[in-house]
């Protein structure tokens, strides 16, 4: 009985750690994607400077506010 409780607790802790890892990874990806909204980064993609490509920018960020913002 006691061993079973320990095993159950260990499994729960492992599941929680996996969830934390997934959240941590998601935050990293969101942080990277968030940088695409920065004017200097967006301009790098639009002007193909600093190793950025317009094709990549277009496929990642097809948001109306960016299109209208860049046209203004």
CHARMM internal coordinates of N, CA and C (Angstrom, degrees):
IC EDIT
DIST 1 N 1 CA 1.4468
DIST 1 CA 1 C 1.5277
ANGL 1 N 1 CA 1 C 111.02
DIST 1 C 2 N 1.3194
ANGL 1 CA 1 C 2 N 116.55
DIHE 1 N 1 CA 1 C 2 N -48.68
DIST 2 N 2 CA 1.4576
ANGL 1 C 2 N 2 CA 121.20
DIHE 1 CA 1 C 2 N 2 CA -179.71
DIST 2 CA 2 C 1.5318
ANGL 2 N 2 CA 2 C 110.54
DIHE 1 C 2 N 2 CA 2 C -65.05
DIST 2 C 3 N 1.3188
ANGL 2 CA 2 C 3 N 116.26
DIHE 2 N 2 CA 2 C 3 N -40.97
DIST 3 N 3 CA 1.4701
ANGL 2 C 3 N 3 CA 121.09
DIHE 2 CA 2 C 3 N 3 CA 179.00
DIST 3 CA 3 C 1.5303
ANGL 3 N 3 CA 3 C 110.72
DIHE 2 C 3 N 3 CA 3 C -63.60
DIST 3 C 4 N 1.3166
ANGL 3 CA 3 C 4 N 116.51
DIHE 3 N 3 CA 3 C 4 N -37.81
DIST 4 N 4 CA 1.4610
ANGL 3 C 4 N 4 CA 121.20
DIHE 3 CA 3 C 4 N 4 CA 179.56
DIST 4 CA 4 C 1.5276
ANGL 4 N 4 CA 4 C 110.25
DIHE 3 C 4 N 4 CA 4 C -65.68
DIST 4 C 5 N 1.3325
ANGL 4 CA 4 C 5 N 117.16
DIHE 4 N 4 CA 4 C 5 N -40.31
DIST 5 N 5 CA 1.4676
ANGL 4 C 5 N 5 CA 120.86
DIHE 4 CA 4 C 5 N 5 CA 178.15
DIST 5 CA 5 C 1.5232
ANGL 5 N 5 CA 5 C 110.61
DIHE 4 C 5 N 5 CA 5 C -64.11
DIST 5 C 6 N 1.3245
ANGL 5 CA 5 C 6 N 116.48
DIHE 5 N 5 CA 5 C 6 N -40.50
DIST 6 N 6 CA 1.4690
ANGL 5 C 6 N 6 CA 120.35
DIHE 5 CA 5 C 6 N 6 CA 177.94
DIST 6 CA 6 C 1.5259
ANGL 6 N 6 CA 6 C 110.67
DIHE 5 C 6 N 6 CA 6 C -62.57
DIST 6 C 7 N 1.3255
ANGL 6 CA 6 C 7 N 115.28
DIHE 6 N 6 CA 6 C 7 N -43.68
DIST 7 N 7 CA 1.4673
ANGL 6 C 7 N 7 CA 120.07
DIHE 6 CA 6 C 7 N 7 CA -179.74
DIST 7 CA 7 C 1.5273
ANGL 7 N 7 CA 7 C 110.76
DIHE 6 C 7 N 7 CA 7 C -63.81
DIST 7 C 8 N 1.3186
ANGL 7 CA 7 C 8 N 116.76
DIHE 7 N 7 CA 7 C 8 N -42.81
DIST 8 N 8 CA 1.4597
ANGL 7 C 8 N 8 CA 121.80
DIHE 7 CA 7 C 8 N 8 CA 179.27
DIST 8 CA 8 C 1.5268
ANGL 8 N 8 CA 8 C 110.46
DIHE 7 C 8 N 8 CA 8 C -62.48
DIST 8 C 9 N 1.3127
ANGL 8 CA 8 C 9 N 116.46
DIHE 8 N 8 CA 8 C 9 N -43.50
DIST 9 N 9 CA 1.4643
ANGL 8 C 9 N 9 CA 121.34
DIHE 8 CA 8 C 9 N 9 CA 179.36
DIST 9 CA 9 C 1.5316
ANGL 9 N 9 CA 9 C 110.60
DIHE 8 C 9 N 9 CA 9 C -64.74
DIST 9 C 10 N 1.3154
ANGL 9 CA 9 C 10 N 116.87
DIHE 9 N 9 CA 9 C 10 N -41.71
DIST 10 N 10 CA 1.4701
ANGL 9 C 10 N 10 CA 121.47
DIHE 9 CA 9 C 10 N 10 CA 178.44
DIST 10 CA 10 C 1.5289
ANGL 10 N 10 CA 10 C 110.71
DIHE 9 C 10 N 10 CA 10 C -61.79
DIST 10 C 11 N 1.3276
ANGL 10 CA 10 C 11 N 116.66
DIHE 10 N 10 CA 10 C 11 N -44.99
DIST 11 N 11 CA 1.4590
ANGL 10 C 11 N 11 CA 120.60
DIHE 10 CA 10 C 11 N 11 CA 178.89
DIST 11 CA 11 C 1.5264
ANGL 11 N 11 CA 11 C 111.30
DIHE 10 C 11 N 11 CA 11 C -62.91
DIST 11 C 12 N 1.3184
ANGL 11 CA 11 C 12 N 117.30
DIHE 11 N 11 CA 11 C 12 N -39.64
DIST 12 N 12 CA 1.4594
ANGL 11 C 12 N 12 CA 121.53
DIHE 11 CA 11 C 12 N 12 CA 178.31
DIST 12 CA 12 C 1.5314
ANGL 12 N 12 CA 12 C 110.29
DIHE 11 C 12 N 12 CA 12 C -63.99
DIST 12 C 13 N 1.3041
ANGL 12 CA 12 C 13 N 116.88
DIHE 12 N 12 CA 12 C 13 N -42.06
DIST 13 N 13 CA 1.4613
ANGL 12 C 13 N 13 CA 120.80
DIHE 12 CA 12 C 13 N 13 CA 179.11
DIST 13 CA 13 C 1.5273
ANGL 13 N 13 CA 13 C 110.82
DIHE 12 C 13 N 13 CA 13 C -64.84
DIST 13 C 14 N 1.3250
ANGL 13 CA 13 C 14 N 117.06
DIHE 13 N 13 CA 13 C 14 N -38.84
DIST 14 N 14 CA 1.4636
ANGL 13 C 14 N 14 CA 121.08
DIHE 13 CA 13 C 14 N 14 CA 177.81
DIST 14 CA 14 C 1.5316
ANGL 14 N 14 CA 14 C 110.71
DIHE 13 C 14 N 14 CA 14 C -64.68
DIST 14 C 15 N 1.3347
ANGL 14 CA 14 C 15 N 117.32
DIHE 14 N 14 CA 14 C 15 N -41.54
DIST 15 N 15 CA 1.4611
ANGL 14 C 15 N 15 CA 120.95
DIHE 14 CA 14 C 15 N 15 CA 177.62
DIST 15 CA 15 C 1.5275
ANGL 15 N 15 CA 15 C 110.90
DIHE 14 C 15 N 15 CA 15 C -63.14
DIST 15 C 16 N 1.3210
ANGL 15 CA 15 C 16 N 116.00
DIHE 15 N 15 CA 15 C 16 N -42.44
DIST 16 N 16 CA 1.4618
ANGL 15 C 16 N 16 CA 120.18
DIHE 15 CA 15 C 16 N 16 CA 178.94
DIST 16 CA 16 C 1.5259
ANGL 16 N 16 CA 16 C 111.61
DIHE 15 C 16 N 16 CA 16 C -64.22
DIST 16 C 17 N 1.3241
ANGL 16 CA 16 C 17 N 116.81
DIHE 16 N 16 CA 16 C 17 N -38.20
DIST 17 N 17 CA 1.4663
ANGL 16 C 17 N 17 CA 120.73
DIHE 16 CA 16 C 17 N 17 CA 178.14
DIST 17 CA 17 C 1.5328
ANGL 17 N 17 CA 17 C 110.61
DIHE 16 C 17 N 17 CA 17 C -65.60
DIST 17 C 18 N 1.3189
ANGL 17 CA 17 C 18 N 116.95
DIHE 17 N 17 CA 17 C 18 N -40.29
DIST 18 N 18 CA 1.4639
ANGL 17 C 18 N 18 CA 120.41
DIHE 17 CA 17 C 18 N 18 CA 176.78
DIST 18 CA 18 C 1.5303
ANGL 18 N 18 CA 18 C 111.11
DIHE 17 C 18 N 18 CA 18 C -61.98
DIST 18 C 19 N 1.3064
ANGL 18 CA 18 C 19 N 116.05
DIHE 18 N 18 CA 18 C 19 N -40.93
DIST 19 N 19 CA 1.4697
ANGL 18 C 19 N 19 CA 120.45
DIHE 18 CA 18 C 19 N 19 CA 178.13
DIST 19 CA 19 C 1.5226
ANGL 19 N 19 CA 19 C 109.99
DIHE 18 C 19 N 19 CA 19 C -63.61
DIST 19 C 20 N 1.3445
ANGL 19 CA 19 C 20 N 117.01
DIHE 19 N 19 CA 19 C 20 N -44.37
DIST 20 N 20 CA 1.4674
ANGL 19 C 20 N 20 CA 120.52
DIHE 19 CA 19 C 20 N 20 CA 178.31
DIST 20 CA 20 C 1.5246
ANGL 20 N 20 CA 20 C 111.10
DIHE 19 C 20 N 20 CA 20 C -60.76
DIST 20 C 21 N 1.3450
ANGL 20 CA 20 C 21 N 116.74
DIHE 20 N 20 CA 20 C 21 N -41.26
DIST 21 N 21 CA 1.4653
ANGL 20 C 21 N 21 CA 120.52
DIHE 20 CA 20 C 21 N 21 CA 178.54
DIST 21 CA 21 C 1.5301
ANGL 21 N 21 CA 21 C 110.92
DIHE 20 C 21 N 21 CA 21 C -62.33
DIST 21 C 22 N 1.3224
ANGL 21 CA 21 C 22 N 116.63
DIHE 21 N 21 CA 21 C 22 N -42.82
DIST 22 N 22 CA 1.4652
ANGL 21 C 22 N 22 CA 120.53
DIHE 21 CA 21 C 22 N 22 CA 179.53
DIST 22 CA 22 C 1.5269
ANGL 22 N 22 CA 22 C 111.00
DIHE 21 C 22 N 22 CA 22 C -64.53
DIST 22 C 23 N 1.3118
ANGL 22 CA 22 C 23 N 116.64
DIHE 22 N 22 CA 22 C 23 N -40.71
DIST 23 N 23 CA 1.4640
ANGL 22 C 23 N 23 CA 120.53
DIHE 22 CA 22 C 23 N 23 CA 177.75
DIST 23 CA 23 C 1.5240
ANGL 23 N 23 CA 23 C 110.18
DIHE 22 C 23 N 23 CA 23 C -64.40
DIST 23 C 24 N 1.3153
ANGL 23 CA 23 C 24 N 117.16
DIHE 23 N 23 CA 23 C 24 N -43.30
DIST 24 N 24 CA 1.4525
ANGL 23 C 24 N 24 CA 122.08
DIHE 23 CA 23 C 24 N 24 CA 178.62
DIST 24 CA 24 C 1.5348
ANGL 24 N 24 CA 24 C 110.73
DIHE 23 C 24 N 24 CA 24 C -60.31
DIST 24 C 25 N 1.3277
ANGL 24 CA 24 C 25 N 116.76
DIHE 24 N 24 CA 24 C 25 N -44.91
DIST 25 N 25 CA 1.4670
ANGL 24 C 25 N 25 CA 120.85
DIHE 24 CA 24 C 25 N 25 CA 177.84
DIST 25 CA 25 C 1.5283
ANGL 25 N 25 CA 25 C 110.67
DIHE 24 C 25 N 25 CA 25 C -63.16
DIST 25 C 26 N 1.3118
ANGL 25 CA 25 C 26 N 116.67
DIHE 25 N 25 CA 25 C 26 N -43.11
DIST 26 N 26 CA 1.4653
ANGL 25 C 26 N 26 CA 120.56
DIHE 25 CA 25 C 26 N 26 CA 179.56
DIST 26 CA 26 C 1.5228
ANGL 26 N 26 CA 26 C 110.74
DIHE 25 C 26 N 26 CA 26 C -60.70
DIST 26 C 27 N 1.3114
ANGL 26 CA 26 C 27 N 117.03
DIHE 26 N 26 CA 26 C 27 N -41.21
DIST 27 N 27 CA 1.4585
ANGL 26 C 27 N 27 CA 120.54
DIHE 26 CA 26 C 27 N 27 CA 179.09
DIST 27 CA 27 C 1.5232
ANGL 27 N 27 CA 27 C 111.51
DIHE 26 C 27 N 27 CA 27 C -64.17
DIST 27 C 28 N 1.3277
ANGL 27 CA 27 C 28 N 117.04
DIHE 27 N 27 CA 27 C 28 N -37.20
DIST 28 N 28 CA 1.4692
ANGL 27 C 28 N 28 CA 120.45
DIHE 27 CA 27 C 28 N 28 CA 176.85
DIST 28 CA 28 C 1.5257
ANGL 28 N 28 CA 28 C 110.21
DIHE 27 C 28 N 28 CA 28 C -62.76
DIST 28 C 29 N 1.3376
ANGL 28 CA 28 C 29 N 116.56
DIHE 28 N 28 CA 28 C 29 N -47.44
DIST 29 N 29 CA 1.4599
ANGL 28 C 29 N 29 CA 120.14
DIHE 28 CA 28 C 29 N 29 CA -179.43
DIST 29 CA 29 C 1.5227
ANGL 29 N 29 CA 29 C 111.32
DIHE 28 C 29 N 29 CA 29 C -63.14
DIST 29 C 30 N 1.3149
ANGL 29 CA 29 C 30 N 116.71
DIHE 29 N 29 CA 29 C 30 N -42.06
DIST 30 N 30 CA 1.4592
ANGL 29 C 30 N 30 CA 120.23
DIHE 29 CA 29 C 30 N 30 CA 178.93
DIST 30 CA 30 C 1.5176
ANGL 30 N 30 CA 30 C 111.36
DIHE 29 C 30 N 30 CA 30 C -63.97
DIST 30 C 31 N 1.3064
ANGL 30 CA 30 C 31 N 116.56
DIHE 30 N 30 CA 30 C 31 N -37.00
DIST 31 N 31 CA 1.4607
ANGL 30 C 31 N 31 CA 120.77
DIHE 30 CA 30 C 31 N 31 CA 177.84
DIST 31 CA 31 C 1.5263
ANGL 31 N 31 CA 31 C 110.99
DIHE 30 C 31 N 31 CA 31 C -63.29
DIST 31 C 32 N 1.3318
ANGL 31 CA 31 C 32 N 116.04
DIHE 31 N 31 CA 31 C 32 N -43.64
DIST 32 N 32 CA 1.4682
ANGL 31 C 32 N 32 CA 120.12
DIHE 31 CA 31 C 32 N 32 CA 178.26
DIST 32 CA 32 C 1.5243
ANGL 32 N 32 CA 32 C 110.11
DIHE 31 C 32 N 32 CA 32 C -64.13
DIST 32 C 33 N 1.3203
ANGL 32 CA 32 C 33 N 117.24
DIHE 32 N 32 CA 32 C 33 N -46.72
DIST 33 N 33 CA 1.4572
ANGL 32 C 33 N 33 CA 120.30
DIHE 32 CA 32 C 33 N 33 CA 179.46
DIST 33 CA 33 C 1.5244
ANGL 33 N 33 CA 33 C 111.89
DIHE 32 C 33 N 33 CA 33 C -63.61
DIST 33 C 34 N 1.2992
ANGL 33 CA 33 C 34 N 116.90
DIHE 33 N 33 CA 33 C 34 N -33.47
DIST 34 N 34 CA 1.4537
ANGL 33 C 34 N 34 CA 121.24
DIHE 33 CA 33 C 34 N 34 CA 179.14
DIST 34 CA 34 C 1.5235
ANGL 34 N 34 CA 34 C 111.54
DIHE 33 C 34 N 34 CA 34 C -63.78
DIST 34 C 35 N 1.3329
ANGL 34 CA 34 C 35 N 117.14
DIHE 34 N 34 CA 34 C 35 N -32.07
DIST 35 N 35 CA 1.4640
ANGL 34 C 35 N 35 CA 119.36
DIHE 34 CA 34 C 35 N 35 CA 179.46
DIST 35 CA 35 C 1.5287
ANGL 35 N 35 CA 35 C 111.56
DIHE 34 C 35 N 35 CA 35 C -65.46
DIST 35 C 36 N 1.3226
ANGL 35 CA 35 C 36 N 118.04
DIHE 35 N 35 CA 35 C 36 N -23.09
DIST 36 N 36 CA 1.4615
ANGL 35 C 36 N 36 CA 120.19
DIHE 35 CA 35 C 36 N 36 CA 178.39
DIST 36 CA 36 C 1.5191
ANGL 36 N 36 CA 36 C 111.76
DIHE 35 C 36 N 36 CA 36 C -67.27
DIST 36 C 37 N 1.3143
ANGL 36 CA 36 C 37 N 117.74
DIHE 36 N 36 CA 36 C 37 N -19.90
DIST 37 N 37 CA 1.4548
ANGL 36 C 37 N 37 CA 121.58
DIHE 36 CA 36 C 37 N 37 CA 177.94
DIST 37 CA 37 C 1.5170
ANGL 37 N 37 CA 37 C 112.94
DIHE 36 C 37 N 37 CA 37 C -80.16
DIST 37 C 38 N 1.3202
ANGL 37 CA 37 C 38 N 117.63
DIHE 37 N 37 CA 37 C 38 N -14.08
DIST 38 N 38 CA 1.4515
ANGL 37 C 38 N 38 CA 122.09
DIHE 37 CA 37 C 38 N 38 CA 179.66
DIST 38 CA 38 C 1.5333
ANGL 38 N 38 CA 38 C 109.45
DIHE 37 C 38 N 38 CA 38 C -69.08
DIST 38 C 39 N 1.3330
ANGL 38 CA 38 C 39 N 117.48
DIHE 38 N 38 CA 38 C 39 N 137.04
DIST 39 N 39 CA 1.4680
ANGL 38 C 39 N 39 CA 121.51
DIHE 38 CA 38 C 39 N 39 CA -176.74
DIST 39 CA 39 C 1.5273
ANGL 39 N 39 CA 39 C 113.05
DIHE 38 C 39 N 39 CA 39 C -57.01
DIST 39 C 40 N 1.3291
ANGL 39 CA 39 C 40 N 117.96
DIHE 39 N 39 CA 39 C 40 N -43.59
DIST 40 N 40 CA 1.4655
ANGL 39 C 40 N 40 CA 119.71
DIHE 39 CA 39 C 40 N 40 CA -177.51
DIST 40 CA 40 C 1.5263
ANGL 40 N 40 CA 40 C 111.29
DIHE 39 C 40 N 40 CA 40 C -67.28
DIST 40 C 41 N 1.3239
ANGL 40 CA 40 C 41 N 116.81
DIHE 40 N 40 CA 40 C 41 N -39.35
DIST 41 N 41 CA 1.4700
ANGL 40 C 41 N 41 CA 120.21
DIHE 40 CA 40 C 41 N 41 CA 178.20
DIST 41 CA 41 C 1.5199
ANGL 41 N 41 CA 41 C 110.16
DIHE 40 C 41 N 41 CA 41 C -67.91
DIST 41 C 42 N 1.3258
ANGL 41 CA 41 C 42 N 116.47
DIHE 41 N 41 CA 41 C 42 N -44.66
DIST 42 N 42 CA 1.4590
ANGL 41 C 42 N 42 CA 120.72
DIHE 41 CA 41 C 42 N 42 CA 179.65
DIST 42 CA 42 C 1.5331
ANGL 42 N 42 CA 42 C 110.19
DIHE 41 C 42 N 42 CA 42 C -60.28
DIST 42 C 43 N 1.3196
ANGL 42 CA 42 C 43 N 117.01
DIHE 42 N 42 CA 42 C 43 N -40.99
DIST 43 N 43 CA 1.4615
ANGL 42 C 43 N 43 CA 120.47
DIHE 42 CA 42 C 43 N 43 CA 178.92
DIST 43 CA 43 C 1.5250
ANGL 43 N 43 CA 43 C 111.43
DIHE 42 C 43 N 43 CA 43 C -65.65
DIST 43 C 44 N 1.3341
ANGL 43 CA 43 C 44 N 117.60
DIHE 43 N 43 CA 43 C 44 N -34.99
DIST 44 N 44 CA 1.4640
ANGL 43 C 44 N 44 CA 119.91
DIHE 43 CA 43 C 44 N 44 CA 175.47
DIST 44 CA 44 C 1.5203
ANGL 44 N 44 CA 44 C 110.43
DIHE 43 C 44 N 44 CA 44 C -59.05
DIST 44 C 45 N 1.3184
ANGL 44 CA 44 C 45 N 117.09
DIHE 44 N 44 CA 44 C 45 N -42.99
DIST 45 N 45 CA 1.4607
ANGL 44 C 45 N 45 CA 119.96
DIHE 44 CA 44 C 45 N 45 CA 179.33
DIST 45 CA 45 C 1.5218
ANGL 45 N 45 CA 45 C 111.64
DIHE 44 C 45 N 45 CA 45 C -69.93
DIST 45 C 46 N 1.3003
ANGL 45 CA 45 C 46 N 117.36
DIHE 45 N 45 CA 45 C 46 N -41.86
DIST 46 N 46 CA 1.4585
ANGL 45 C 46 N 46 CA 119.80
DIHE 45 CA 45 C 46 N 46 CA -178.74
DIST 46 CA 46 C 1.5193
ANGL 46 N 46 CA 46 C 112.24
DIHE 45 C 46 N 46 CA 46 C -67.20
DIST 46 C 47 N 1.3358
ANGL 46 CA 46 C 47 N 116.93
DIHE 46 N 46 CA 46 C 47 N -32.58
DIST 47 N 47 CA 1.4668
ANGL 46 C 47 N 47 CA 121.46
DIHE 46 CA 46 C 47 N 47 CA -178.63
DIST 47 CA 47 C 1.5170
ANGL 47 N 47 CA 47 C 112.78
DIHE 46 C 47 N 47 CA 47 C -99.83
DIST 47 C 48 N 1.3232
ANGL 47 CA 47 C 48 N 116.85
DIHE 47 N 47 CA 47 C 48 N 2.06
DIST 48 N 48 CA 1.4659
ANGL 47 C 48 N 48 CA 123.12
DIHE 47 CA 47 C 48 N 48 CA -178.18
DIST 48 CA 48 C 1.5228
ANGL 48 N 48 CA 48 C 111.63
DIHE 47 C 48 N 48 CA 48 C 51.97
DIST 48 C 49 N 1.3158
ANGL 48 CA 48 C 49 N 116.51
DIHE 48 N 48 CA 48 C 49 N 49.27
DIST 49 N 49 CA 1.4561
ANGL 48 C 49 N 49 CA 122.04
DIHE 48 CA 48 C 49 N 49 CA 177.42
DIST 49 CA 49 C 1.5213
ANGL 49 N 49 CA 49 C 109.65
DIHE 48 C 49 N 49 CA 49 C -110.94
DIST 49 C 50 N 1.3248
ANGL 49 CA 49 C 50 N 114.98
DIHE 49 N 49 CA 49 C 50 N 162.32
DIST 50 N 50 CA 1.4747
ANGL 49 C 50 N 50 CA 121.94
DIHE 49 CA 49 C 50 N 50 CA 178.41
DIST 50 CA 50 C 1.5255
ANGL 50 N 50 CA 50 C 112.65
DIHE 49 C 50 N 50 CA 50 C 55.67
DIST 50 C 51 N 1.3137
ANGL 50 CA 50 C 51 N 117.51
DIHE 50 N 50 CA 50 C 51 N 34.24
DIST 51 N 51 CA 1.4578
ANGL 50 C 51 N 51 CA 121.95
DIHE 50 CA 50 C 51 N 51 CA 176.29
DIST 51 CA 51 C 1.5240
ANGL 51 N 51 CA 51 C 115.45
DIHE 50 C 51 N 51 CA 51 C 80.31
DIST 51 C 52 N 1.3238
ANGL 51 CA 51 C 52 N 117.47
DIHE 51 N 51 CA 51 C 52 N 6.04
DIST 52 N 52 CA 1.4703
ANGL 51 C 52 N 52 CA 120.43
DIHE 51 CA 51 C 52 N 52 CA -179.82
DIST 52 CA 52 C 1.5288
ANGL 52 N 52 CA 52 C 109.95
DIHE 51 C 52 N 52 CA 52 C -87.16
DIST 52 C 53 N 1.3309
ANGL 52 CA 52 C 53 N 116.16
DIHE 52 N 52 CA 52 C 53 N 148.52
DIST 53 N 53 CA 1.4522
ANGL 52 C 53 N 53 CA 121.93
DIHE 52 CA 52 C 53 N 53 CA 179.52
DIST 53 CA 53 C 1.5166
ANGL 53 N 53 CA 53 C 110.30
DIHE 52 C 53 N 53 CA 53 C -120.11
DIST 53 C 54 N 1.3103
ANGL 53 CA 53 C 54 N 116.67
DIHE 53 N 53 CA 53 C 54 N 137.65
DIST 54 N 54 CA 1.4584
ANGL 53 C 54 N 54 CA 121.85
DIHE 53 CA 53 C 54 N 54 CA -179.63
DIST 54 CA 54 C 1.5272
ANGL 54 N 54 CA 54 C 110.63
DIHE 53 C 54 N 54 CA 54 C -62.08
DIST 54 C 55 N 1.3055
ANGL 54 CA 54 C 55 N 118.27
DIHE 54 N 54 CA 54 C 55 N -37.17
DIST 55 N 55 CA 1.4656
ANGL 54 C 55 N 55 CA 121.55
DIHE 54 CA 54 C 55 N 55 CA -177.99
DIST 55 CA 55 C 1.5264
ANGL 55 N 55 CA 55 C 109.71
DIHE 54 C 55 N 55 CA 55 C -59.03
DIST 55 C 56 N 1.3318
ANGL 55 CA 55 C 56 N 117.49
DIHE 55 N 55 CA 55 C 56 N -45.65
DIST 56 N 56 CA 1.4614
ANGL 55 C 56 N 56 CA 121.04
DIHE 55 CA 55 C 56 N 56 CA 179.57
DIST 56 CA 56 C 1.5137
ANGL 56 N 56 CA 56 C 110.70
DIHE 55 C 56 N 56 CA 56 C -64.10
DIST 56 C 57 N 1.3073
ANGL 56 CA 56 C 57 N 116.98
DIHE 56 N 56 CA 56 C 57 N -43.93
DIST 57 N 57 CA 1.4597
ANGL 56 C 57 N 57 CA 120.85
DIHE 56 CA 56 C 57 N 57 CA -179.89
DIST 57 CA 57 C 1.5205
ANGL 57 N 57 CA 57 C 110.14
DIHE 56 C 57 N 57 CA 57 C -61.06
DIST 57 C 58 N 1.2981
ANGL 57 CA 57 C 58 N 117.10
DIHE 57 N 57 CA 57 C 58 N -44.94
DIST 58 N 58 CA 1.4657
ANGL 57 C 58 N 58 CA 120.41
DIHE 57 CA 57 C 58 N 58 CA -178.35
DIST 58 CA 58 C 1.5165
ANGL 58 N 58 CA 58 C 111.65
DIHE 57 C 58 N 58 CA 58 C -64.62
DIST 58 C 59 N 1.3003
ANGL 58 CA 58 C 59 N 117.89
DIHE 58 N 58 CA 58 C 59 N -37.67
DIST 59 N 59 CA 1.4562
ANGL 58 C 59 N 59 CA 119.60
DIHE 58 CA 58 C 59 N 59 CA -177.65
DIST 59 CA 59 C 1.5252
ANGL 59 N 59 CA 59 C 111.99
DIHE 58 C 59 N 59 CA 59 C -75.04
DIST 59 C 60 N 1.3096
ANGL 59 CA 59 C 60 N 118.10
DIHE 59 N 59 CA 59 C 60 N -25.18
DIST 60 N 60 CA 1.4531
ANGL 59 C 60 N 60 CA 120.89
DIHE 59 CA 59 C 60 N 60 CA -179.24
DIST 60 CA 60 C 1.5157
ANGL 60 N 60 CA 60 C 111.36
DIHE 59 C 60 N 60 CA 60 C -89.08
DIST 60 C 61 N 1.3082
ANGL 60 CA 60 C 61 N 116.55
DIHE 60 N 60 CA 60 C 61 N -42.69
DIST 61 N 61 CA 1.4638
ANGL 60 C 61 N 61 CA 120.64
DIHE 60 CA 60 C 61 N 61 CA -171.59
DIST 61 CA 61 C 1.5187
ANGL 61 N 61 CA 61 C 111.38
DIHE 60 C 61 N 61 CA 61 C -119.35
DIST 61 C 62 N 1.3085
ANGL 61 CA 61 C 62 N 117.31
DIHE 61 N 61 CA 61 C 62 N 83.08
DIST 62 N 62 CA 1.4588
ANGL 61 C 62 N 62 CA 121.83
DIHE 61 CA 61 C 62 N 62 CA 173.90
DIST 62 CA 62 C 1.5164
ANGL 62 N 62 CA 62 C 107.75
DIHE 61 C 62 N 62 CA 62 C -105.44
DIST 62 C 63 N 1.2965
ANGL 62 CA 62 C 63 N 115.63
DIHE 62 N 62 CA 62 C 63 N 61.50
DIST 63 N 63 CA 1.4534
ANGL 62 C 63 N 63 CA 120.19
DIHE 62 CA 62 C 63 N 63 CA -178.25
DIST 63 CA 63 C 1.5262
ANGL 63 N 63 CA 63 C 109.29
DIHE 62 C 63 N 63 CA 63 C -106.22
DIST 63 C 64 N 1.3277
ANGL 63 CA 63 C 64 N 117.63
DIHE 63 N 63 CA 63 C 64 N 136.66
DIST 64 N 64 CA 1.4665
ANGL 63 C 64 N 64 CA 121.24
DIHE 63 CA 63 C 64 N 64 CA -177.29
DIST 64 CA 64 C 1.5222
ANGL 64 N 64 CA 64 C 113.69
DIHE 63 C 64 N 64 CA 64 C -56.32
DIST 64 C 65 N 1.3491
ANGL 64 CA 64 C 65 N 118.11
DIHE 64 N 64 CA 64 C 65 N -38.65
DIST 65 N 65 CA 1.4582
ANGL 64 C 65 N 65 CA 118.37
DIHE 64 CA 64 C 65 N 65 CA -177.34
DIST 65 CA 65 C 1.5188
ANGL 65 N 65 CA 65 C 111.39
DIHE 64 C 65 N 65 CA 65 C -65.75
DIST 65 C 66 N 1.3387
ANGL 65 CA 65 C 66 N 117.90
DIHE 65 N 65 CA 65 C 66 N -29.03
DIST 66 N 66 CA 1.4624
ANGL 65 C 66 N 66 CA 119.66
DIHE 65 CA 65 C 66 N 66 CA 177.74
DIST 66 CA 66 C 1.5221
ANGL 66 N 66 CA 66 C 110.44
DIHE 65 C 66 N 66 CA 66 C -74.21
DIST 66 C 67 N 1.3161
ANGL 66 CA 66 C 67 N 117.05
DIHE 66 N 66 CA 66 C 67 N -39.56
DIST 67 N 67 CA 1.4601
ANGL 66 C 67 N 67 CA 120.33
DIHE 66 CA 66 C 67 N 67 CA -179.94
DIST 67 CA 67 C 1.5177
ANGL 67 N 67 CA 67 C 110.45
DIHE 66 C 67 N 67 CA 67 C -64.67
DIST 67 C 68 N 1.3212
ANGL 67 CA 67 C 68 N 116.92
DIHE 67 N 67 CA 67 C 68 N -46.84
DIST 68 N 68 CA 1.4623
ANGL 67 C 68 N 68 CA 119.09
DIHE 67 CA 67 C 68 N 68 CA -179.99
DIST 68 CA 68 C 1.5140
ANGL 68 N 68 CA 68 C 110.81
DIHE 67 C 68 N 68 CA 68 C -69.51
DIST 68 C 69 N 1.3258
ANGL 68 CA 68 C 69 N 117.46
DIHE 68 N 68 CA 68 C 69 N -33.75
DIST 69 N 69 CA 1.4548
ANGL 68 C 69 N 69 CA 121.11
DIHE 68 CA 68 C 69 N 69 CA -179.81
DIST 69 CA 69 C 1.5363
ANGL 69 N 69 CA 69 C 110.65
DIHE 68 C 69 N 69 CA 69 C -66.18
DIST 69 C 70 N 1.3322
ANGL 69 CA 69 C 70 N 116.77
DIHE 69 N 69 CA 69 C 70 N -42.23
DIST 70 N 70 CA 1.4522
ANGL 69 C 70 N 70 CA 119.60
DIHE 69 CA 69 C 70 N 70 CA -178.04
DIST 70 CA 70 C 1.5213
ANGL 70 N 70 CA 70 C 112.25
DIHE 69 C 70 N 70 CA 70 C -74.39
DIST 70 C 71 N 1.3337
ANGL 70 CA 70 C 71 N 117.24
DIHE 70 N 70 CA 70 C 71 N -22.50
DIST 71 N 71 CA 1.4581
ANGL 70 C 71 N 71 CA 119.83
DIHE 70 CA 70 C 71 N 71 CA 178.35
DIST 71 CA 71 C 1.5022
ANGL 71 N 71 CA 71 C 112.15
DIHE 70 C 71 N 71 CA 71 C -80.25
DIST 71 C 72 N 1.3141
ANGL 71 CA 71 C 72 N 117.86
DIHE 71 N 71 CA 71 C 72 N -21.94
DIST 72 N 72 CA 1.4631
ANGL 71 C 72 N 72 CA 121.36
DIHE 71 CA 71 C 72 N 72 CA -176.46
DIST 72 CA 72 C 1.5076
ANGL 72 N 72 CA 72 C 111.57
DIHE 71 C 72 N 72 CA 72 C -72.25
END
COOR INIT
IC SEED 1 N 1 CA 1 C
IC BUILD
